[in-house]
């Protein structure tokens, strides 16, 4: 499932925001074993476990958006909106902090 979070920070600042958001998410939801592995300057592999099932996907930092693509097994599709919503909320929180000069 693809999802995009728009921003107007530019690519480099948005990457910093994405890193901070993912770090915060990992601390808040440690029980889900979240993982992030940056595979390039602006690309990351992300994953976590829910209900004993591993979920994986990718995150891409673009000039005007942070794009996520999450592979959700059929049995967990009812939870995909919740998962993406929580990640988006974290990203939006950090985008707001960046706009206030806190990042």
N, C-alpha and C positions, 0 to 999 in steps of 0.2 A: 504494500500500500504506500503510495507516494503522498507526501505532504510537504508544503512549503510555508516558511515563516518569513514574511517580507521584513526588510530593514532598510535604513538609509545611512548606514555607518561606513560603507566601503568595505572591501574584502578583508583587509588586514585587521581592522578593528573588530569586524564581525567574527573573524577566527578567534580572537581573544575572548570575545563574548561566548562563542560556542564552547571553547575550552572551559571557561569558568562555569557555564551552565551545566555542562556534563560532569564536572567535578562536584558541583553542588548536588546534582541529581544522584550521583554515585553515593554520596554521604547520606542523603535523606532516604534512599531506598536500597541500602546495603543488603537487606535481606533477599533482594532479587538478583544478587550477584551481577550487577551491571559491569560491563567492560567497554573500554574505548581503546582503539588502536589507530593512531594516525598513520595512514598509508601513503600520504603525500602531503604537500604543503597545505592543501585545503580539502582533503578527503579523509574520512575516518570510517572504520568499521565499528559498529556498535552492537551490543548484545546484552541480553539479560534472561533470567529464568522466571517463569510464572507457571504455577500449578505443575511443577516438575518438567516443564517443556522449555527448551531453549529457543529463544527468538533472536534473530540476527537481522542486520540491515546495514545501511550506509548513511553517512551524513556528508553533505557537500556544501562548502561555504562559497557562495557566489557573490558577485558585486552587490546585488540588491535583494538577495534571499538566502536563507539557510534551508537547504532541501534535505528531506529525510525520505528514505525508502525502507520500509520495514516489512520483512517477510514473516507473515503470520500464518501459522498452521490453521487449518479449517476449524478445529475444535476451539481455538482461542479467538476466532474472528469477532465474537461479541465484545471482547476486551480491547480490540485494536484502537478504537476511538479514544478510550480511556488512556491507553498507553501514550498515544501520540499527543493527546491533550495535556498530559502531565509534562512531557518533554517540551511541548510548545510553551506552556506556562513558564517553565524555567528559563527558556530562551528569551521570551518577552520580558521577564523580570530583569535579566542581565542586559538586554538591549536598553531598557529604561535607565538602568544604572550607568551604562556607557554614555547615554545622552546627558546625564547629570554630572558627568566627569568623574564618576566613581570607579571606572575601569581604565 
